[in-house]
Amino acid sequence: MKKILIIGAGAMGSAFSIPCVENSNDVTIIGSVLEDDFISSIKSNKNLHPSLNVVLPNNIKIEKFEKIIEIAESNLDLIVVAVSSAGIDWAGDEISKFYKANTPIILLTKGLSIIDDQLTTLTEKLEMILKKNGHKNINISSVKGPCLASGLANKIRTGTIIANKDIKEAQKIQNIVQTEYYKCEISDDIEGVEISSAIKNLYSMLIGGSQGLSNPEASKEIQEKYFLNTAASLIHRSISEMVEIVNNYSGKTETVYGLAGLGDIYVSVSGGRNSQMGKYLGQGYLYKEAKEKFMKSTTVEGAQLAFDIGPKLMAKFDKRKFPLLFSILECICENKKLQIDW
């Protein structure tokens, strides 16, 4: 039995707790400083998680942030970071207060950052924060792939990929968290896994616009019936561009064609918030208009990523070689109509 601390009580962290506890581990979910009321709601409703609409197993401990040091002092075997990308700085600073050398950390969060004008993965960013706070021997793995939280919480067969520069460390994590329905591949290509899982959100928005982009002169009825030709073309071109981007940052081609790239983009396009935003963009709405009118209170990860890294990518890459990337970045960052130079 391993002692696991999950930081973040949102949908993904809570869903991830289920295979962890079913693999005979001692699991505690700690909410962030902003989740005290959320934690109280879960506990007062007999562990019913409102976002997942699933009752979490009784042997999963759910606590408010104030208990984090008390729990962390009991020799943790695994720390899981399941906060939003905006919360990585906070999480890194809090973990620094109790981190012990070489304790494995899993990062579930997807995203990228710009630090010192360089594209930086969130695992690199988290490591930088820990080093800044005096830690030297740091062990971070990234778990990514086509995993919708609601599906995992309902024990739907799910495949993800665990990446660590040391493949033996990825193997150790696999042994701790894998179950009959939650299967994990392993990889040492942590850059490729991190970048693929993030930028697929950009391309998911683009592919989500397939109906409107299929033939702007056709009726909506015709677009809805026959848009799959366009979607297939966009998927192919998206993956091709993703390979070039990942290769440019020393990631492997096969990673893009695996769970972190092609697998994840399939799930995102099939029913995610990114593709929903893309549908509105494909219909001709400007991003700001679509966000205000249809998704005002909804976090669209791809759009946030575009704002975070879009200017850097547009300055680095050639628009002629990455027409899809520039189409979605200009659409979001510059609030232009979504158009593709076919």
C-alpha positions, 0 to 999 in steps of 0.5 A, spaced: 500 500 500 502 506 498 500 513 501 498 518 495 496 525 496 492 528 490 492 536 490 486 539 487 479 536 488 476 538 481 473 532 476 480 530 474 483 529 480 477 526 484 476 521 478 484 519 478 483 517 486 478 512 484 483 507 480 488 509 485 484 507 491 482 500 488 489 498 487 489 498 494 493 505 496 491 510 502 488 516 498 487 523 500 484 528 496 486 535 498 482 541 496 486 548 494 485 554 498 479 556 493 475 549 494 473 549 502 466 550 500 466 545 495 470 540 500 464 541 505 459 540 500 462 533 498 463 531 505 456 533 507 453 529 501 456 522 503 462 523 498 457 525 492 462 529 487 457 534 484 462 535 477 462 528 476 455 526 479 459 520 482 459 518 489 467 517 491 469 511 495 468 511 502 475 509 503 478 516 499 479 521 505 477 528 502 480 534 506 480 541 506 487 545 504 488 546 512 490 539 513 495 539 507 502 539 512 499 534 517 498 529 511 504 531 508 508 529 514 506 522 514 511 520 509 508 520 502 509 515 497 506 519 491 504 526 490 499 528 485 498 535 482 491 536 479 490 543 479 488 548 473 494 550 469 494 557 472 495 554 479 501 551 478 505 556 481 501 556 487 501 548 487 509 548 486 510 553 492 506 549 497 509 542 495 516 546 496 514 546 504 514 539 505 517 536 499 522 530 501 528 528 496 526 524 490 518 523 492 515 521 486 510 527 483 505 526 478 502 532 474 495 531 471 495 538 469 495 540 461 498 546 458 504 550 457 508 556 459 512 561 456 518 563 461 524 567 459 521 567 452 522 560 452 516 555 451 516 551 457 512 544 459 508 544 466 513 539 468 519 543 467 515 549 470 514 545 476 521 543 477 523 550 476 519 552 482 521 547 487 529 548 485 527 556 486 525 553 493 531 550 495 530 542 492 535 539 488 533 531 487 526 532 484 522 526 481 516 529 476 512 524 471 507 527 467 500 523 466 496 524 459 492 522 454 485 521 452 481 521 459 475 524 460 474 525 468 467 523 468 468 516 464 474 514 468 470 516 474 465 511 472 470 506 470 470 506 463 476 503 460 481 508 459 488 508 457 493 514 458 501 514 458 506 516 464 512 519 462 518 520 465 525 521 463 527 515 467 523 510 464 524 506 471 520 511 474 514 511 469 514 503 471 514 505 478 508 509 477 504 504 473 505 499 478 502 504 483 496 506 479 494 501 474 487 497 474 484 492 470 480 498 467 485 504 467 491 502 463 497 506 462 503 506 457 510 508 459 514 513 455 521 517 457 519 522 452 516 527 457 517 533 452 513 530 447 507 527 451 507 534 455 507 538 448 502 534 444 497 533 450 497 541 450 497 543 443 492 538 441 487 543 444 488 548 439 487 543 433 481 540 437 478 547 436 479 548 429 477 541 427 471 542 431 469 548 426 469 542 421 461 543 419 462 551 418 468 550 414 466 544 410 462 549 405 461 556 407 456 557 401 452 550 403 446 550 408 447 548 415 443 542 413 448 540 408 454 542 412 451 537 418 450 531 413 457 531 410 462 535 414 466 529 415 470 529 409 473 536 412 474 533 419 478 528 416 482 532 412 483 537 418 485 531 423 490 529 418 493 536 417 493 537 424 497 531 426 502 533 421 503 540 424 503 537 431 509 532 429 513 538 426 512 542 432 513 536 437 520 535 433 522 542 434 522 541 441 526 535 441 519 530 442 518 524 438 514 523 432 511 516 435 508 520 441 504 524 437 501 518 434 500 515 440 495 516 446 498 523 448 496 526 441 492 522 436 488 519 442 487 525 446 485 529 440 479 524 438 476 525 445 477 532 445 474 533 438 468 528 440 465 531 446 470 537 449 469 544 450 474 546 445 471 543 439 464 546 442 468 553 441 470 551 435 463 549 432 461 556 434 468 559 430 466 555 424 459 558 424 463 565 423 462 567 430 468 571 433 472 568 439 470 574 443 462 574 441 462 566 442 465 566 448 460 571 451 454 569 448 455 561 448 460 559 453 461 565 458 462 561 464 466 555 461 473 554 461 476 553 454 483 550 455 485 551 448 483 558 448 487 560 454 493 556 451 492 560 445 493 567 449 499 564 453 503 561 448 500 564 441 504 570 440 511 566 441 509 560 436 507 565 431 513 569 432 517 562 432 514 558 426 513 560 419 505 561 417 506 558 410 508 551 414 503 551 419 497 554 416 492 551 421 496 553 427 496 560 425 488 560 423 486 558 430 491 562 433 489 569 429 482 567 430 483 567 438 489 572 439 487 577 434 479 576 434 479 574 427 474 570 423 476 563 423 479 562 416 484 557 413 488 557 407 487 551 404 
